[in-house]
Amino acid sequence: MRSLLMMVGLPDLPLLSVMLVVTIIVLAGLLFGWISDLLLGDGGFGVTFNAGLVLVGAFVGAWLWHRFGFPTRVDANALRAGIAAASGLALLLVAAVLRP
């Protein structure tokens, strides 16, 4: 668990703070899932699966950027948030296009 938190940029936190961060992440994922379900209409997968796809894409995108990131002059936290949001939505759109 500690390595996962360090990978996404969170320092060592007490358990209550970790629970709060996880709750915020899940609620934000559900919000993105709901918005993407509205945007995709019949092409979507449902709120819960959309939220799961967005969260998986966000974590993979943040991890890849951390692993292969390029130096930029933009604030690192803002860049990480933008990369996570864009990669989550990109995974959702790719899954919607490739849906049988």
C-alpha positions as CSV (number, residue, x, y, z in Angstrom):
1,M,0.0,0.0,0.0
2,R,2.8,2.4,0.9
3,S,4.5,1.9,-2.5
4,L,1.2,2.6,-4.3
5,L,0.7,5.8,-2.3
6,M,4.2,6.9,-3.1
7,M,3.8,6.1,-6.8
8,V,0.8,8.5,-7.1
9,G,2.7,11.2,-5.2
10,L,1.2,10.9,-1.7
11,P,3.5,10.9,1.3
12,D,3.1,8.6,4.3
13,L,-0.3,9.4,5.8
14,P,-2.2,8.3,8.8
15,L,-5.0,5.8,8.2
16,L,-7.8,8.4,8.5
17,S,-6.2,10.6,5.9
18,V,-5.7,7.6,3.6
19,M,-9.4,6.7,3.9
20,L,-10.3,10.3,3.1
21,V,-8.1,10.4,0.0
22,V,-9.5,7.0,-1.2
23,T,-13.1,8.3,-0.6
24,I,-12.4,11.4,-2.6
25,I,-10.8,9.4,-5.5
26,V,-13.8,7.0,-5.6
27,L,-16.3,9.9,-5.6
28,A,-14.4,11.7,-8.3
29,G,-14.3,8.5,-10.3
30,L,-18.1,8.1,-9.9
31,L,-18.6,11.7,-11.0
32,F,-16.4,11.2,-14.1
33,G,-18.3,7.9,-14.7
34,W,-21.7,9.7,-14.5
35,I,-20.6,12.6,-16.8
36,S,-19.1,10.1,-19.3
37,D,-22.3,8.1,-19.2
38,L,-24.2,11.2,-20.1
39,L,-21.8,12.1,-22.9
40,L,-21.6,8.6,-24.4
41,G,-25.3,7.8,-24.1
42,D,-25.9,4.3,-25.5
43,G,-22.2,3.9,-26.3
44,G,-21.3,3.9,-22.6
45,F,-20.9,0.9,-20.2
46,G,-22.9,2.3,-17.2
47,V,-21.8,4.6,-14.4
48,T,-19.8,2.1,-12.3
49,F,-17.9,0.5,-15.2
50,N,-17.2,3.9,-16.7
51,A,-15.8,5.1,-13.4
52,G,-13.7,2.0,-13.1
53,L,-12.3,2.5,-16.6
54,V,-11.5,6.2,-15.9
55,L,-9.8,5.3,-12.6
56,V,-7.7,2.6,-14.2
57,G,-6.7,4.9,-17.1
58,A,-5.9,7.7,-14.7
59,F,-3.6,5.5,-12.5
60,V,-1.9,3.9,-15.6
61,G,-1.4,7.4,-17.2
62,A,0.0,8.9,-14.0
63,W,2.3,5.9,-13.5
64,L,3.5,6.1,-17.1
65,W,4.1,9.8,-16.9
66,H,6.0,9.3,-13.6
67,R,8.0,6.5,-15.2
68,F,8.8,8.1,-18.6
69,G,8.0,11.8,-17.8
70,F,9.6,14.6,-19.7
71,P,10.9,17.7,-17.9
72,T,8.5,20.6,-18.3
73,R,8.1,24.1,-16.8
74,V,4.5,23.4,-15.7
75,D,3.7,22.7,-12.0
76,A,4.2,19.0,-11.5
77,N,1.0,18.4,-9.5
78,A,-1.1,20.3,-12.1
79,L,0.6,18.3,-14.9
80,R,0.0,15.0,-13.1
81,A,-3.7,15.8,-12.6
82,G,-4.1,16.8,-16.3
83,I,-2.3,13.6,-17.5
84,A,-4.4,11.4,-15.2
85,A,-7.7,13.0,-16.3
86,A,-6.8,12.9,-20.0
87,S,-5.5,9.3,-19.9
88,G,-8.6,8.1,-18.0
89,L,-11.0,9.7,-20.5
90,A,-8.8,8.4,-23.4
91,L,-9.1,4.8,-22.1
92,L,-12.8,5.2,-21.8
93,L,-13.2,6.6,-25.3
94,V,-11.0,3.8,-26.8
95,A,-13.1,1.2,-24.9
96,A,-16.3,2.8,-26.3
97,V,-15.0,2.7,-29.8
98,L,-13.7,-0.9,-29.6
99,R,-16.9,-2.1,-28.0
100,P,-18.4,-5.0,-29.9
